[in-house]
Amino acid sequence: MPAVSVTPSIDARRVRRAFARAAAGYDAAAALQREIAARMLERLDDVKIRPDVLVDLGCGTGASLAALGERYPRARIVGIDVCEAMLRVGDRQRSKLLWMLPFLRGPKHASLIAANAQALPLAAGAAGFIWSNLMLHWLADPLAAFREMHRTLEVDGLLMFSTFGPDTLKELRASFQDEYEHSLRFIDMHDYGDMLVECGFAGPVMDVERLTVSYPSPEALFDELRRSGSTSAAPGRRRGLLGRQTWRAVCDAYEKLRVEGRLPATFEVVYGHAWKAAPRTIADGRSVIRFDAKRA
């Protein structure tokens, strides 16, 4: 298989700044993120794993940590996010909740680490399960992140993730009639699958669903995107503010899509999971032959 080519197209510093500004009110604006996390959790019902170490990569304020800890009570939980402000907000919220309700189930204190997904501060083979909800599309190079996840997982460890695909916010993009990029360049599901294979993952399973969220106005959509940190970080974005005339033209174009009094916004959700298989070769290129005495 030819190497998968990834063109960096995201301003990582802008991403961190946007999430830092949104951190305090993120959970109130992240209903879609929570819904997709719930759907990921349902998919775990058919997966039989008992990880010693579980990593929530791109954990944000850590909204999924309690549910993951309750599902895997014996696992050490590690939450990793590139935005320290998000981690601080989440840590304060969990500390306050545990003080008020000390009988809550789940991890009493997850380890929280501020780090880049493309350079994880974890030893090779340290994790039995990596979970990542809606993080990959924020990366300039998701292939590098997949390589790090593969390195960090133990043999037979599981990676499960969700991300957004190309149809996400298609109505919004169509409403702009200029040369600027008004959303991220979302990657196709099949390209993610190719990346997993290139990195050495076994049996990747990919699927997609399209969710439609409706809003009373374009302003309501933009406000939710801003409050959840989901502002454009594409290199071709507009650097200044929209003029009044341009904004009016965008609203008029979007209004043509109104259905039963609401404006639709499509979110294409890509789900994937794959396992880390045992290596077939060692560093010098020699093949590994495994002998199973029980089968013999």
Secondary structure, 3 states (H helix, E strand, C coil): CCCCCCCCCCCHHHHHHHHHHHHHHHHHHCHHHHHHHHHHHHHHHHCCCCCCEEEEECCCCCCCHHHHHHHCCCCEEEEEECCHHHHHHHHHHHHHHHHHCCCCCCCCCCEEEECCCCCCCCCCCCEEEEEEECCHHHCCCHHHHHHHHHHHEEEEEEEEEEEECCCCCHHHHHHCCCCCCCCCCCCCHHHHHHHHHHHCEEEEEEEEEEEEEEECCHHHHHHHHHHCCCCCCCCCCCCCCCCHHHHHHHHHHHHCCCECCEEEEEEEEEEEEEEECCCCECCCCCECCCCCCCCC
